[in-house]
Amino acid sequence: MQTAIRPGAGRNVVVVGTQWGDEGKGKIVDWMTDHAEGVVRFQGGHNAGHTLVIAGRKTALQLIPSGVMREGVACYIGNGVVVDPAHMLSEIERIEALGIDVRSRLFLSEACPLILPFHVEVDRAREGRRESSGSGKIGTTGKGIGPAYEDKVARRALRVQDLKHPARFEAKLRELVALHNAELVHVLGVPALDWQPMLDGAMKAAEQLRPLMADVGYRLHKAHLAGQNLLFEGAQGTLLDIDHGTYPFVTSSNCVAGNAAAGSGVGPGMLHYVLGITKAYTTRVGGGPFPTELDIEAAGTVGHHLSTVGQERGTVTGRARRCGWLDAAALKRSIIINGVSGLCITKLDVLDGLPSINICTGYRLDGQELDILPMDADEIARCEPVYETLPGWSETTAGLTNWEQLPGNAKRYLERMQALIGAPIDMVSTGPDRVHTILLRHPFRA
């Protein structure tokens, strides 16, 4: 997805996760904002989580774009994002408590669908019902993301722009509460909700949100023509995409690079470079197939090493992440779907000290050899990974900032990964802090 850049216009980069999320996108977005004037969220909601470590201080973000941690960088929330007004204001206040200016540079699309309390109740009740019925949990965060997107697709959603019109908001709210109460009471067997507290809360939030409302797509267009560089920040990961992921164990939005255009209101010609973020191994939160999964509970095993050394717990949920070897066959599909221009490999330092390292190069399924992840989740669950074993390294890679400093076997591991997946490695992250980064080719200059 590399397009020509109009003379005088800015250069724009899309950052996406190439696995099941949690690849470390937030740190990389923050790192690259020294070359960007704006950062754009284009999908998902506060079910996403980015943990940034800057000068040793850890900050967790869920909805606000990662560019907020760079002074002077504009932050845009595009129409493809679903917004919980109460959570958004809480997150703004938490960041402001750190002494960071947020409201003067945060722009919220009026077309964003709202997440309201009935969405959360429906989400949690459905997941509980799936678990009790034995049909298997999807692994939702229970934050109302899926039901909010359902209302959007059904053309009945309350959107940010409705907050400007109290009478219109109330009428639509009462209809939606009645609709969702019917499911809560008669299908899910939980108590009905009262619409009045929701209205009161929404109108209170509207007073603070109204100054942030903007025509985000047009603002991005003008910023681009003015020569500003823009960074489009994806949430979750490609293999959780509603269309291209391991359905139904997916999120409710499109996580792929192509949605950066639709989810923010710009044309695809404004997307010049796609940076795929890839962990040096693989993790997954929630249910769903995971061919290279390892046991993370048994002390002394590789899985336990990845889990503990990598501090693999979800930023939003706190749930332990499932861990496994790098899956190059799954990555290959992500590279194709996103049109990846270059990769950033994160958490390389977690592999330090392992005597040998496996890479999944393909699968055996029903007597056939596959070199790419299948599209059917049931087939993925039956896949037997085919591994190639490489020697590990005993030296530390933590905090290194130059390719030549890497141990020889670490270089060979990265070079083999690059050859298997068919995309160049342009960056390597060797630790959580902003400065723990090896740059081979800068996305804003490539």
C-alpha positions in Angstrom: 0.0 0.0 0.0 2.7 2.5 -1.0 1.4 5.5 -3.0 2.9 8.6 -4.5 3.3 11.6 -2.3 2.0 14.9 -3.6 4.8 17.6 -3.6 4.5 19.7 -0.4 2.1 17.2 1.2 3.0 15.2 4.3 4.0 11.6 4.5 1.7 9.2 6.4 2.4 5.9 8.1 -0.1 3.2 9.2 0.9 1.1 12.3 -0.8 -2.3 12.6 -0.4 -5.4 14.7 0.4 -8.5 12.7 -0.5 -11.1 15.3 -3.3 -11.4 17.9 -2.7 -8.0 19.4 -0.4 -7.0 22.2 2.6 -6.6 19.9 3.9 -3.4 21.4 2.3 -0.9 19.0 2.0 1.9 21.5 5.7 2.2 22.2 6.5 2.3 18.5 3.8 4.9 17.7 5.2 7.0 20.6 8.7 6.5 19.3 7.7 7.7 15.8 5.8 10.7 16.9 9.1 12.7 16.8 8.5 12.8 13.1 4.7 13.3 13.1 2.4 16.2 13.8 -0.7 14.0 14.3 -1.7 10.5 15.5 -5.0 8.9 14.5 -7.0 6.0 16.1 -9.2 4.5 13.4 -10.9 1.4 15.0 -11.7 -0.4 18.2 -12.5 1.2 21.5 -11.2 1.1 25.1 -10.8 -2.7 24.8 -7.4 -1.9 23.3 -4.5 -1.1 25.6 -1.1 0.5 24.9 1.5 0.6 27.7 4.2 3.3 27.2 7.4 3.6 29.2 9.1 7.0 28.9 12.1 7.9 31.0 11.2 5.0 33.2 7.6 6.1 33.8 4.9 3.7 32.7 1.6 5.0 31.3 -1.3 2.8 30.1 -3.6 4.2 27.4 -6.8 2.6 26.1 -8.7 5.1 23.9 -6.5 8.2 23.6 -4.0 8.0 20.8 -0.4 7.3 21.9 0.7 10.6 20.4 -0.7 12.3 23.5 2.6 11.7 25.3 4.5 13.9 22.8 4.0 17.6 23.4 2.4 19.5 20.5 1.2 16.3 18.6 -2.5 16.4 17.6 -4.5 13.4 18.5 -7.5 12.3 16.4 -10.2 9.7 17.2 -11.7 8.7 13.8 -15.2 7.6 13.0 -14.3 3.9 13.1 -13.8 4.0 16.8 -16.6 3.3 19.3 -16.5 5.7 22.3 -17.6 5.2 25.9 -18.1 8.9 27.0 -17.5 8.2 30.7 -14.4 6.2 30.1 -13.0 8.8 27.6 -13.4 11.6 30.2 -11.9 9.5 32.9 -8.8 8.7 30.7 -8.4 12.3 29.8 -8.5 13.3 33.5 -5.9 10.6 34.3 -3.5 11.8 31.7 -4.0 15.5 32.6 -3.1 14.5 36.2 0.4 13.7 34.9 0.7 17.4 33.8 0.0 16.6 30.1 -2.2 18.9 28.0 -4.9 16.8 26.3 -8.1 18.7 25.4 -6.5 21.5 23.3 -5.1 18.9 20.9 -7.7 16.1 21.0 -10.2 15.9 18.1 -13.2 13.5 18.3 -15.1 12.5 15.2 -18.8 13.4 15.4 -19.5 10.1 13.6 -18.1 7.8 16.3 -20.8 5.4 17.7 -21.3 5.6 21.5 -20.9 2.8 23.9 -23.6 3.1 26.6 -24.3 1.0 29.8 -26.7 -1.4 28.0 -24.0 -2.3 25.6 -21.8 -3.4 28.5 -24.5 -5.4 30.2 -25.4 -7.2 27.0 -21.8 -8.0 26.3 -21.1 -9.4 29.8 -24.4 -11.3 29.9 -23.8 -13.0 26.5 -20.3 -14.1 27.5 -21.6 -15.5 30.7 -24.3 -17.4 28.9 -21.8 -18.8 26.4 -19.6 -20.0 29.3 -22.5 -21.6 31.2 -23.9 -23.3 28.2 -20.6 -24.8 27.3 -20.4 -23.3 23.9 -17.1 -21.6 24.7 -16.2 -18.1 25.6 -15.0 -15.8 22.8 -12.8 -13.8 25.3 -14.5 -10.5 25.0 -13.3 -7.8 27.4 -16.9 -7.1 28.5 -16.7 -3.4 27.7 -19.6 -3.3 25.3 -17.5 -3.0 22.1 -19.3 -5.7 20.1 -22.9 -4.7 20.9 -22.0 -1.0 20.1 -20.7 -2.1 16.6 -23.9 -4.1 16.1 -26.0 -1.0 16.6 -23.8 0.8 14.2 -24.2 -1.8 11.5 -28.0 -2.0 12.2 -28.1 1.8 11.6 -29.6 2.6 15.0 -26.5 3.7 16.9 -26.4 6.8 19.0 -23.3 8.8 17.8 -21.2 11.5 19.2 -23.1 14.1 17.1 -26.4 13.1 18.8 -25.0 14.5 22.1 -25.5 18.0 20.6 -29.2 17.5 20.4 -30.7 16.5 23.8 -34.3 15.9 22.5 -33.1 13.7 19.6 -30.7 11.9 21.9 -33.4 11.1 24.5 -35.8 9.8 21.9 -33.2 7.5 20.3 -32.0 6.4 23.7 -35.4 5.3 25.0 -35.9 3.2 21.8 -32.5 1.6 22.2 -32.9 0.8 25.9 -36.3 -0.8 25.2 -34.7 -2.9 22.5 -31.8 -4.1 24.5 -33.8 -4.6 27.7 -35.9 -7.1 25.8 -32.8 -9.2 25.1 -31.5 -8.7 28.7 -34.7 -9.8 30.3 -36.3 -12.3 28.0 -33.2 -13.9 26.4 -30.3 -13.4 28.9 -32.3 -13.5 32.1 -30.9 -10.4 33.7 -32.7 -7.3 35.1 -33.8 -4.4 32.8 -31.9 -1.1 32.9 -33.4 2.4 33.5 -32.8 4.8 30.7 -33.0 8.0 32.8 -29.6 7.6 34.5 -28.0 7.0 31.1 -29.5 10.2 29.8 -28.4 12.2 32.7 -24.8 10.8 32.5 -24.7 11.3 28.7 -25.8 14.9 28.9 -23.3 15.6 31.6 -20.5 14.1 29.5 -21.8 16.1 26.5 -20.8 19.4 28.1 -17.2 18.3 28.2 -17.1 16.4 24.9 -18.6 19.1 22.7 -15.5 21.2 22.5 -13.6 18.1 21.3 -16.0 17.3 18.5 -14.6 17.7 15.0 -14.9 16.8 11.3 -11.8 14.6 11.6 -11.6 13.5 8.0 -11.5 17.0 6.7 -9.0 18.1 9.4 -6.7 15.2 8.4 -7.0 16.2 4.7 -6.0 19.8 5.5 -3.2 18.7 7.8 -1.9 16.5 5.0 -2.0 19.3 2.4 -0.2 21.6 4.8 2.7 19.2 4.9 2.1 17.5 8.2 3.1 13.9 8.7 0.4 11.7 10.2 0.5 8.4 12.0 -2.5 6.1 11.9 -2.6 3.9 14.9 -4.4 0.5 14.8 -5.6 -1.4 17.8 -5.7 -5.2 18.4 -4.1 -7.2 15.7 -4.7 -8.5 12.2 -5.6 -12.1 13.3 -8.4 -10.5 15.4 -9.9 -8.7 12.4 -13.6 -9.3 12.1 -13.2 -10.4 8.4 -9.7 -11.8 8.3 -9.1 -13.1 11.8 -9.8 -16.4 13.4 -13.5 -16.0 13.4 -15.5 -16.0 15.6 -12.7 -15.5 18.1 -12.1 -12.0 16.9 -12.8 -8.4 17.8 -15.8 -6.5 16.2 -13.9 -4.1 13.9 -11.4 -4.2 11.0 -7.9 -4.1 12.4 -6.1 -4.1 9.1 -4.3 -1.3 7.4 -6.9 -0.7 4.7 -9.4 0.4 7.4 -7.1 3.3 8.3 -8.8 5.1 5.4 -12.4 4.2 6.1 -12.1 4.5 9.8 -10.7 8.1 9.7 -12.3 9.6 6.7 -9.4 9.9 4.3 -8.6 8.3 0.9 -6.3 5.3 0.6 -4.0 7.4 -1.5 -3.0 9.2 1.8 -1.5 5.9 3.2 2.1 5.8 2.1 3.8 3.2 4.3 2.5 0.3 6.4 4.5 -0.7 9.5 3.7 -4.1 10.8 4.4 -4.7 14.5 5.5 -8.3 15.3 6.5 -9.8 18.6 9.6 -12.0 18.4 7.4 -14.8 19.6 3.6 -15.1 19.6 0.9 -14.3 22.2 -2.8 -14.4 22.4 -5.4 -13.3 24.9 -8.8 -15.0 25.2 -10.2 -18.0 23.3 -9.5 -19.3 19.8 -7.0 -21.5 18.0 -3.2 -20.9 18.6 -1.1 -23.5 16.7 2.3 -22.7 18.3 0.9 -22.4 21.9 3.2 -23.5 24.8 2.5 -24.3 28.4 3.0 -21.2 30.5 2.3 -22.7 33.9 5.1 -25.2 34.3 8.2 -23.6 35.7 11.4 -24.1 33.7 9.6 -24.4 30.3 9.9 -22.1 27.4 6.3 -21.0 27.7 6.8 -20.0 31.4 10.0 -18.1 30.4 8.1 -16.1 27.7 5.2 -15.4 30.0 7.3 -14.3 33.0 10.2 -12.5 31.3 7.9 -10.9 28.8 5.5 -9.9 31.6 2.7 -11.1 29.4 -0.5 -9.7 30.9 -3.2 -7.7 29.1 -3.0 -3.9 29.5 -6.8 -3.6 29.8 -7.9 -6.9 31.3 -4.8 -8.0 33.3 -5.4 -11.5 32.0 -2.3 -13.8 31.4 -1.5 -14.0 27.7 -1.1 -17.3 26.1 2.4 -17.7 24.7 4.1 -19.7 21.9 6.8 -19.8 19.3 6.8 -17.3 16.4 4.4 -18.4 13.7 5.8 -17.3 10.3 2.9 -18.9 8.4 0.4 -16.8 10.3 2.6 -13.7 9.8 2.7 -14.4 6.0 -1.1 -13.9 5.8 -0.9 -10.7 7.8 1.8 -9.3 5.5 -0.4 -10.0 2.5 -3.6 -8.6 4.0 -2.0 -5.3 5.2 0.4 -4.7 2.3 3.1 -4.4 4.9 6.0 -2.1 3.8 8.3 -3.0 6.7 8.3 -4.7 10.1 9.2 -3.7 13.6 10.2 -6.7 15.8 9.4 -6.2 19.4 10.5 -8.0 22.6 13.6 -9.5 21.1 15.2 -9.4 24.5 12.7 -11.8 25.9 14.4 -14.6 23.9 17.8 -13.9 25.6 19.1 -17.0 27.3 17.1 -19.6 25.4 19.5 -22.4 24.1 17.4 -22.9 20.9 14.5 -21.2 19.3 11.7 -22.6 17.1 10.0 -20.8 14.2 6.8 -22.3 12.7 7.3 -22.4 9.0 4.0 -24.1 8.1 1.5 -26.7 9.2 0.3 -30.2 8.5 -3.5 -30.5 8.1 -5.3 -33.6 7.1 -2.3 -35.0 5.3 -1.5 -31.8 3.5 1.4 -29.3 3.9 0.4 -25.7 4.3 2.7 -22.6 4.2 0.1 -20.1 5.3 -2.5 -19.8 8.0 -5.9 -21.2 6.9 -9.0 -19.0 7.0 -11.2 -21.5 9.0 -10.8 -21.4 12.8 -11.7 -25.1 13.1 -9.0 -26.0 10.5 -6.5 -23.8 12.4 -7.3 -25.7 15.6 -6.3 -29.0 13.9 -3.1 -27.7 12.4 0.1 -29.3 13.5 2.9 -26.8 13.4 6.1 -27.6 11.4 9.1 -26.1 13.1 12.6 -25.0 12.1 15.0 -24.8 15.0 17.7 -22.2 15.3 20.4 -21.7 17.9 19.7 -19.2 20.7 22.1 -16.8 22.3 23.3 -16.3 25.8 24.2 -12.6 25.5 21.8 -9.9 26.4 20.0 -7.8 23.7 18.2 -5.6 26.3 18.5 -1.9 25.5 20.7 -2.2 22.4 20.3 0.5 19.9 22.6 -0.6 17.0 22.2 -3.7 14.7 26.0 -4.5 15.0 25.6 -4.8 18.8 23.3 -7.8 18.4 24.6 -11.3 19.1 25.3 -13.2 15.9 22.5 -15.8 16.5 20.0 -13.0 17.2 20.8 -11.5 13.8 20.5 -14.9 12.1 17.1 -15.4 13.8 15.8 -12.1 12.5 17.2 -12.7 9.1 15.6 -16.1 8.9 12.3 -14.6 10.0 12.5 -11.9 7.3 13.2 -14.5 4.6 10.2 -16.7 5.7 7.6 -13.9 5.8 8.7 -11.9 2.8 8.9 -8.4 4.3 11.9 -6.4 5.4 12.7 -5.7 9.1 13.1 -2.0 9.4 13.1 -1.7 13.2 13.9 -3.9 16.3 12.6 -3.1 19.8 15.0 -4.3 22.5 13.1 -3.1 25.6 10.0 -1.2 26.8 11.5 2.4 26.9 11.2 4.8 24.0 15.0 4.7 23.4 15.4 0.9 23.4 15.1 0.8 19.6 17.3 -0.3 16.7 16.5 1.6 13.5 17.4 0.2 10.1 15.0 2.2 7.9 12.8 5.0 9.1 9.1 4.7 8.0 8.8 8.4 7.5 11.9 8.5 5.3 11.7 5.2 3.5 
